[in-house]
C-alpha cells in the first residue's frame, strides 16, 4: 500500500514539474515576442578613415569603393540609414524608426570624410554620424590645410555637411584622443575621483561648446575614444546631458522606448576583410 502511494506521489510530482516547465517556456516565448515587437534591431557600423591608396588601407582605413559598396548593399536590401537623433526622436517622441535600419559612424573627423564619404552620402541619399576630435578640427582650420591623407575636417567642411542633412556631428572629446597620459577618457592610475571628473568634464564640455558654435547644435551623444571608459564615466556623461553613448563593443543594439536603450550602443568595426554581405551576416549572428 505504501509503495502504491509513493508511486502515485512520484507521478504527481512529475506532472507538476512538467506543468511548471511548460508555463516557464510559454512565458519565456511570450516575453521574447513582446521584446521583439517593442524594439528595433540596430546595427551600428564603425568607420574611421577612407583613402584611395591601397598601401594606406588597413583595419581602420577603407577605400571609397568599399564604402560605396556598403551604401549600394544597404539601399538594394531595404535598409534605412539613421542618426543618433533619429533614435532619440523614437525614444522621446512619437516619431517612427524603420524596422530595418543601420547607423554609419565615422570617428575622429578626418578630412577624407568630407572628400570621399560626403559625396557618396549625397549620391545614395544616406546619412552618417561623424564624431571629430574637436581640437584637431580647430587646429587644421587655423592653418587652412585640407589634406585627405592625414588632415582633419575644417570648420567650413563641418558646417556644410551639417547643413546638408546628410551628416550629424557628435562629441568625441576635445583633446582626449590619446593613449597617454590617459587612454581616451579613461582614468589615470592613482587619479582621484574628483580630479577625474573635473578633467573629463572640462574637456568634453569644451568639445560641446566648439561643435555647438560651428553647427548651431549641441551634440546629444558621446562617442568613447578607443571605447575606453570606467565605472563612473557613464554617470558623468549623463550628468552632462548626453542622451546616448557609443562604444567599441561589437554587439547588436535593440532600441526600445526606454531611454536606457540609447546608452552603451555597440558598434562593428569596418575593415577590408569582408564584403558587405559577409559583414551583415556576421552581425546577424550576434
Secondary structure, DSSP 8 states (H G I E B T S, - for coil): -HHHHHHHHHHHHHHHHHHHHHHHHHHHHHHHHHHHHT-EEEEEEEE-EE-S-GGG-BTTEE-HHHHHHHHHHHHHTT-EE--HHHHHHHHHSS----SSEEEEEEEE-BHHIIIIIHHHHHHHT--EEEEE-HHHHHHHHHHT---TTT-B--HHHHHHHHHHTSEEE-B--SS--SSSSSSTT---TT--HHHHHHHHHHHHHHHHHHHHHHHSS---EEE-GGG---TTHHHHHHHTT-SEEE-S----EEE-SSGGGGSSB--EE--SSS-HHHHHHHHHT-
